[in-house]
Amino acid sequence: MQTKVRMWGNSLALRIPRSFAIEAQVEDGATVELSVEDGTLRVRRHRPRTQRLSQLMRKVTPRNLHAEVATGTRVGREAW
């Protein structure tokens, strides 16, 4: 399929046909990754990395662990 690149403000825009968007699982407002590989423009759906709590907790060390933070007196039915 061929399509045209058009101006959009100071940038260029490319319209994605609906059938392509459905197949690529891209919708309005989706974030995509652009790259140029061997002179070819590639557009890929951005898939955020998911991390487990255990992976994040491994990054906590005595060096980057902050001290307790005072948040003031309790308000309402908070249990301390």
Secondary structure as UniProt FT lines:
FT   STRAND          5..8
FT   TURN            9..10
FT   STRAND          11..14
FT   HELIX           18..24
FT   TURN            28..29
FT   STRAND          32..37
FT   TURN            38..39
FT   STRAND          40..45
FT   HELIX           53..57
FT   TURN            58..59
FT   TURN            62..64
FT   TURN            76..77
//
